[in-house]
C-alpha cells in the first residue's frame, strides 16, 4: 500500500491503524449518515445503548450540499433491508 496522505499532504503513520480504528470508523460513518441508533446498536453488537450513543454526540458534516450520502451497510440476518438515512439538508 502506498503512503496515506492527510489533507495537508503530510504522510499518516500507518502503524496507528488498528482493528479498533476500522470498527470505530464504521460506526461513526453510519451515525453521521443518520442510521437510527437501534440499527447501529445491532450492527455493532453493543449490549448497552450507552456504548452506541457516543457516536451520536457530535453530528459532523461529511458531504457538501447537493451530494448524496452513501453508507456501507449489512444486516446480520442477511436481509437486504436498508436502514433509513436522513436526507441531506
C-alpha positions, 0 to 999 in steps of 0.5 A, a space after each residue: 500500500 502506498 503512503 496515506 496522505 492527510 489533507 495537508 499532504 503530510 504522510 499518516 503513520 500507518 502503524 496507528 491503524 488498528 482493528 479498533 480504528 476500522 470498527 470505530 470508523 464504521 460506526 461513526 460513518 453510519 451515525 453521521 449518515 443518520 442510521 437510527 441508533 437501534 440499527 447501529 446498536 445491532 450492527 455493532 453488537 453493543 449490549 448497552 445503548 450507552 456504548 452506541 450513543 457516543 457516536 451520536 454526540 457530535 453530528 459532523 458534516 461529511 458531504 457538501 450540499 447537493 451530494 448524496 450520502 452513501 453508507 456501507 451497510 449489512 444486516 446480520 440476518 442477511 436481509 437486504 433491508 436498508 436502514 433509513 438515512 436522513 436526507 441531506 439538508 
